[in-house]
Amino acid sequence: MIDRTPEPGQPHLVLIGPPAAGKTRLGKRIARILGASFIDTDRRIVARHGPIAQIFSEYGEKYYRALERSEVAKALGERAVVALGGGAIIDPLTQADLVAHRVALITVSSDAVAARILDSKRPLVSGIDTWSELVASRREIYERLATRTWDTSHRPIDEIASEIADWIIEVTPPTDSAE
């Protein structure tokens, strides 16, 4: 079993999952329950470099992924609840870094996500079909990196946040297999 108890300075928790799964909403609530800071790496990128869609259109995905990797590396060194962008996990260095952290995979069904992505400004998502293809292409990585998994399709977000916070507070270290 891998001990994923955070070292001083490391995040309490890292949230991963597909676009529009609810990582930011959930992360804010978890952080509030834990009395911790919250970091959304996508929001940090936007604050420092402008809208993600604009970065993609002006500089391309490769440039964006380099910015993303830098923000992820910084965030993983902070004691906070950290939400990663949906594609952050495709970077091999990020994958290697996440092995040492408690990682919650946040999932959502295509039926439940359809309304969330209706007017999406996400550069790689133009509708439910592209979202589904994107999720399918990343599924193995998400599942391999996850310590535990929660689905946001039909349950109240506050209930899920409480469950995750309780899991973090538990005395026993988390297991290294997805639930």
Contacts in CASP RR format, 6 or more apart in sequence:
PFRMAT RR
TARGET T0000
AUTHOR 0000-0000-0000
METHOD contacts of the structure
MODEL  1
MIDRTPEPGQPHLVLIGPPAAGKTRLGKRIARILGASFIDTDRRIVARHG
PIAQIFSEYGEKYYRALERSEVAKALGERAVVALGGGAIIDPLTQADLVA
HRVALITVSSDAVAARILDSKRPLVSGIDTWSELVASRREIYERLATRTW
DTSHRPIDEIASEIADWIIEVTPPTDSAE
1 173 0 8 1.000
1 175 0 8 1.000
1 176 0 8 1.000
2 99 0 8 1.000
2 176 0 8 1.000
3 173 0 8 1.000
4 100 0 8 1.000
4 101 0 8 1.000
4 102 0 8 1.000
4 103 0 8 1.000
4 147 0 8 1.000
4 173 0 8 1.000
4 174 0 8 1.000
4 176 0 8 1.000
5 102 0 8 1.000
5 173 0 8 1.000
5 174 0 8 1.000
6 12 0 8 1.000
6 79 0 8 1.000
6 101 0 8 1.000
6 102 0 8 1.000
7 100 0 8 1.000
8 79 0 8 1.000
9 77 0 8 1.000
9 78 0 8 1.000
9 79 0 8 1.000
10 76 0 8 1.000
10 77 0 8 1.000
10 79 0 8 1.000
10 100 0 8 1.000
10 101 0 8 1.000
11 39 0 8 1.000
11 75 0 8 1.000
11 76 0 8 1.000
11 77 0 8 1.000
11 78 0 8 1.000
11 79 0 8 1.000
11 80 0 8 1.000
11 81 0 8 1.000
11 82 0 8 1.000
11 101 0 8 1.000
11 102 0 8 1.000
12 34 0 8 1.000
12 36 0 8 1.000
12 79 0 8 1.000
12 80 0 8 1.000
12 81 0 8 1.000
12 102 0 8 1.000
12 168 0 8 1.000
13 27 0 8 1.000
13 30 0 8 1.000
13 81 0 8 1.000
13 82 0 8 1.000
13 101 0 8 1.000
13 102 0 8 1.000
13 103 0 8 1.000
13 104 0 8 1.000
13 164 0 8 1.000
13 168 0 8 1.000
14 76 0 8 1.000
14 82 0 8 1.000
14 83 0 8 1.000
14 84 0 8 1.000
14 98 0 8 1.000
14 101 0 8 1.000
14 102 0 8 1.000
14 103 0 8 1.000
14 104 0 8 1.000
15 23 0 8 1.000
15 26 0 8 1.000
15 27 0 8 1.000
15 30 0 8 1.000
15 81 0 8 1.000
15 82 0 8 1.000
15 83 0 8 1.000
15 84 0 8 1.000
15 103 0 8 1.000
15 104 0 8 1.000
15 106 0 8 1.000
16 23 0 8 1.000
16 84 0 8 1.000
16 85 0 8 1.000
16 86 0 8 1.000
16 88 0 8 1.000
16 89 0 8 1.000
16 98 0 8 1.000
16 103 0 8 1.000
16 104 0 8 1.000
16 105 0 8 1.000
16 106 0 8 1.000
16 142 0 8 1.000
16 145 0 8 1.000
16 146 0 8 1.000
17 23 0 8 1.000
17 84 0 8 1.000
17 85 0 8 1.000
17 86 0 8 1.000
17 89 0 8 1.000
17 105 0 8 1.000
17 106 0 8 1.000
17 107 0 8 1.000
17 138 0 8 1.000
17 142 0 8 1.000
18 86 0 8 1.000
18 107 0 8 1.000
18 108 0 8 1.000
18 113 0 8 1.000
18 131 0 8 1.000
18 134 0 8 1.000
18 135 0 8 1.000
18 138 0 8 1.000
18 142 0 8 1.000
19 85 0 8 1.000
19 86 0 8 1.000
19 117 0 8 1.000
19 120 0 8 1.000
19 122 0 8 1.000
19 124 0 8 1.000
19 125 0 8 1.000
19 131 0 8 1.000
19 134 0 8 1.000
20 108 0 8 1.000
20 113 0 8 1.000
20 116 0 8 1.000
20 117 0 8 1.000
20 120 0 8 1.000
20 122 0 8 1.000
20 125 0 8 1.000
20 131 0 8 1.000
21 106 0 8 1.000
21 107 0 8 1.000
21 108 0 8 1.000
21 113 0 8 1.000
21 152 0 8 1.000
22 106 0 8 1.000
22 108 0 8 1.000
22 116 0 8 1.000
22 152 0 8 1.000
22 157 0 8 1.000
23 40 0 8 1.000
23 83 0 8 1.000
23 84 0 8 1.000
23 85 0 8 1.000
23 86 0 8 1.000
23 106 0 8 1.000
24 40 0 8 1.000
24 42 0 8 1.000
24 43 0 8 1.000
24 83 0 8 1.000
25 157 0 8 1.000
26 83 0 8 1.000
26 106 0 8 1.000
26 150 0 8 1.000
26 152 0 8 1.000
26 157 0 8 1.000
26 160 0 8 1.000
26 161 0 8 1.000
26 164 0 8 1.000
27 38 0 8 1.000
27 81 0 8 1.000
27 83 0 8 1.000
27 161 0 8 1.000
28 38 0 8 1.000
29 157 0 8 1.000
29 158 0 8 1.000
29 161 0 8 1.000
30 36 0 8 1.000
30 38 0 8 1.000
30 81 0 8 1.000
30 161 0 8 1.000
30 164 0 8 1.000
30 165 0 8 1.000
30 168 0 8 1.000
31 37 0 8 1.000
31 38 0 8 1.000
31 80 0 8 1.000
31 81 0 8 1.000
32 38 0 8 1.000
33 161 0 8 1.000
33 162 0 8 1.000
33 165 0 8 1.000
34 81 0 8 1.000
34 165 0 8 1.000
34 168 0 8 1.000
34 169 0 8 1.000
36 79 0 8 1.000
36 80 0 8 1.000
36 81 0 8 1.000
37 78 0 8 1.000
37 79 0 8 1.000
37 80 0 8 1.000
37 81 0 8 1.000
38 80 0 8 1.000
38 81 0 8 1.000
38 82 0 8 1.000
38 83 0 8 1.000
39 75 0 8 1.000
39 78 0 8 1.000
39 80 0 8 1.000
39 81 0 8 1.000
39 82 0 8 1.000
39 83 0 8 1.000
40 82 0 8 1.000
40 83 0 8 1.000
40 85 0 8 1.000
41 68 0 8 1.000
41 71 0 8 1.000
41 72 0 8 1.000
41 75 0 8 1.000
41 82 0 8 1.000
41 83 0 8 1.000
41 84 0 8 1.000
41 85 0 8 1.000
41 88 0 8 1.000
42 52 0 8 1.000
42 68 0 8 1.000
42 83 0 8 1.000
42 85 0 8 1.000
44 71 0 8 1.000
44 74 0 8 1.000
44 75 0 8 1.000
45 52 0 8 1.000
45 55 0 8 1.000
45 64 0 8 1.000
45 67 0 8 1.000
45 68 0 8 1.000
45 71 0 8 1.000
46 52 0 8 1.000
48 67 0 8 1.000
48 71 0 8 1.000
49 55 0 8 1.000
49 67 0 8 1.000
51 121 0 8 1.000
52 64 0 8 1.000
52 121 0 8 1.000
52 122 0 8 1.000
52 123 0 8 1.000
53 121 0 8 1.000
53 122 0 8 1.000
53 123 0 8 1.000
55 63 0 8 1.000
55 64 0 8 1.000
55 67 0 8 1.000
56 64 0 8 1.000
56 123 0 8 1.000
56 124 0 8 1.000
57 123 0 8 1.000
61 123 0 8 1.000
61 124 0 8 1.000
64 123 0 8 1.000
65 90 0 8 1.000
65 91 0 8 1.000
68 85 0 8 1.000
68 87 0 8 1.000
68 88 0 8 1.000
68 91 0 8 1.000
69 88 0 8 1.000
69 91 0 8 1.000
69 93 0 8 1.000
69 94 0 8 1.000
72 84 0 8 1.000
72 88 0 8 1.000
72 91 0 8 1.000
72 94 0 8 1.000
72 97 0 8 1.000
73 93 0 8 1.000
73 94 0 8 1.000
73 97 0 8 1.000
75 82 0 8 1.000
75 84 0 8 1.000
76 82 0 8 1.000
76 97 0 8 1.000
76 98 0 8 1.000
76 101 0 8 1.000
84 94 0 8 1.000
86 138 0 8 1.000
87 138 0 8 1.000
88 94 0 8 1.000
89 95 0 8 1.000
89 98 0 8 1.000
89 138 0 8 1.000
89 141 0 8 1.000
89 142 0 8 1.000
89 145 0 8 1.000
90 138 0 8 1.000
90 141 0 8 1.000
95 141 0 8 1.000
95 144 0 8 1.000
95 145 0 8 1.000
98 145 0 8 1.000
99 145 0 8 1.000
101 147 0 8 1.000
102 147 0 8 1.000
102 168 0 8 1.000
102 174 0 8 1.000
103 145 0 8 1.000
103 146 0 8 1.000
103 147 0 8 1.000
103 148 0 8 1.000
104 146 0 8 1.000
104 147 0 8 1.000
104 148 0 8 1.000
104 149 0 8 1.000
104 150 0 8 1.000
104 164 0 8 1.000
104 167 0 8 1.000
105 142 0 8 1.000
105 143 0 8 1.000
105 145 0 8 1.000
105 146 0 8 1.000
105 148 0 8 1.000
105 149 0 8 1.000
105 150 0 8 1.000
105 178 0 8 1.000
106 149 0 8 1.000
106 150 0 8 1.000
106 151 0 8 1.000
106 152 0 8 1.000
107 142 0 8 1.000
107 149 0 8 1.000
107 150 0 8 1.000
107 151 0 8 1.000
107 152 0 8 1.000
107 153 0 8 1.000
108 116 0 8 1.000
108 151 0 8 1.000
108 152 0 8 1.000
108 153 0 8 1.000
109 151 0 8 1.000
109 153 0 8 1.000
110 128 0 8 1.000
110 131 0 8 1.000
110 132 0 8 1.000
110 135 0 8 1.000
111 153 0 8 1.000
112 152 0 8 1.000
112 153 0 8 1.000
112 154 0 8 1.000
113 128 0 8 1.000
113 131 0 8 1.000
113 153 0 8 1.000
114 128 0 8 1.000
117 125 0 8 1.000
117 127 0 8 1.000
117 128 0 8 1.000
117 131 0 8 1.000
120 126 0 8 1.000
120 127 0 8 1.000
124 130 0 8 1.000
124 134 0 8 1.000
125 131 0 8 1.000
125 134 0 8 1.000
143 149 0 8 1.000
143 178 0 8 1.000
146 178 0 8 1.000
147 174 0 8 1.000
147 175 0 8 1.000
147 176 0 8 1.000
147 177 0 8 1.000
147 178 0 8 1.000
148 167 0 8 1.000
148 174 0 8 1.000
148 175 0 8 1.000
148 178 0 8 1.000
148 179 0 8 1.000
149 178 0 8 1.000
149 179 0 8 1.000
150 160 0 8 1.000
150 163 0 8 1.000
150 164 0 8 1.000
152 160 0 8 1.000
167 174 0 8 1.000
END
